Amino acid sequence: MYGMSGPYPIRGSVSLPEAELMWRFSRSSGPGGQHVNTSDSQVELRFDLARTEALPDVWKARALERLAGRLVDGVVTVRASEHRSQWRNRETAAVRLAALLAEATAPPPKPRRPTRIPRGINERRLREKKQRSETKRGRTGRDWG
């Protein structure tokens, strides 16, 4: 079998710990020839997020909070079955897990500072409103005959 293409970086110098990844292989669903019934090409990759030591504590807390809906007993699971070869599915699953963790551990965005509207712009708007109001008021047909 081919060699796995190494550590999957999450962000910065932190990458997926190869030793903490749990792999499970099963048969993919869907159509196929004689080979498909005997090969376990579907890959299920599990990563124990609650017990890992590979992530900094801040990241871990952030990821546990953000992935709460996906976790089962603190374990996050990723499945891949789109390729016919198990090796390519393993690659896909690992890359997917790394991307998921990168997104879940990202720092929250900076809060937005509200901008102030310049006084000149506000005054111009009010002036135009008043003018429009005058124009419309002049349209009332009281003295039309």
Solvent accessible surface area in square Angstrom, and as a share of the most:
residue,aa,sasa,rsa
1,M,167,0.75
2,Y,151,0.57
3,G,62,0.60
4,M,54,0.24
5,S,71,0.46
6,G,25,0.24
7,P,101,0.63
8,Y,13,0.05
9,P,94,0.59
10,I,13,0.06
11,R,75,0.27
12,G,74,0.71
13,S,118,0.76
14,V,28,0.16
15,S,37,0.24
16,L,5,0.02
17,P,28,0.17
18,E,85,0.38
19,A,105,0.81
20,E,56,0.25
21,L,14,0.07
22,M,82,0.36
23,W,57,0.20
24,R,139,0.51
25,F,65,0.27
26,S,41,0.27
27,R,146,0.53
28,S,22,0.14
29,S,109,0.70
30,G,55,0.53
31,P,138,0.86
32,G,57,0.55
33,G,49,0.47
34,Q,165,0.73
35,H,121,0.54
36,V,37,0.21
37,N,98,0.50
38,T,101,0.59
39,S,26,0.17
40,D,57,0.30
41,S,9,0.06
42,Q,33,0.15
43,V,0,0.00
44,E,14,0.06
45,L,0,0.00
46,R,82,0.30
47,F,0,0.00
48,D,23,0.12
49,L,0,0.00
50,A,42,0.33
51,R,172,0.63
52,T,2,0.01
53,E,154,0.69
54,A,36,0.28
55,L,8,0.04
56,P,55,0.35
57,D,113,0.59
58,V,97,0.56
59,W,42,0.15
60,K,34,0.14
61,A,62,0.48
62,R,51,0.18
63,A,0,0.00
64,L,56,0.28
65,E,138,0.62
66,R,108,0.39
67,L,15,0.08
68,A,65,0.51
69,G,84,0.81
70,R,118,0.43
71,L,33,0.16
72,V,107,0.61
73,D,127,0.66
74,G,12,0.12
75,V,13,0.07
76,V,0,0.00
77,T,41,0.24
78,V,8,0.04
79,R,135,0.49
80,A,2,0.02
81,S,49,0.31
82,E,103,0.46
83,H,51,0.23
84,R,216,0.79
85,S,46,0.30
86,Q,51,0.23
87,W,62,0.22
88,R,126,0.46
89,N,0,0.00
90,R,41,0.15
91,E,33,0.15
92,T,30,0.17
93,A,0,0.00
94,A,0,0.00
95,V,85,0.49
96,R,96,0.35
97,L,0,0.00
98,A,7,0.06
99,A,60,0.47
100,L,36,0.18
101,L,0,0.00
102,A,25,0.19
103,E,133,0.60
104,A,5,0.04
105,T,0,0.00
106,A,32,0.25
107,P,84,0.53
108,P,86,0.54
109,P,123,0.77
110,K,188,0.80
111,P,124,0.78
112,R,189,0.69
113,R,204,0.74
114,P,103,0.65
115,T,112,0.65
116,R,216,0.79
117,I,119,0.61
118,P,78,0.49
119,R,188,0.69
120,G,49,0.47
121,I,88,0.45
122,N,56,0.29
123,E,83,0.37
124,R,129,0.47
125,R,121,0.44
126,L,89,0.44
127,R,154,0.56
128,E,100,0.45
129,K,119,0.51
130,K,139,0.59
131,Q,128,0.57
132,R,135,0.49
133,S,56,0.36
134,E,89,0.40
135,T,64,0.37
136,K,108,0.46
137,R,155,0.56
138,G,59,0.57
139,R,136,0.50
140,T,67,0.39
141,G,48,0.46
142,R,204,0.75
143,D,128,0.66
144,W,181,0.63
145,G,127,1.22
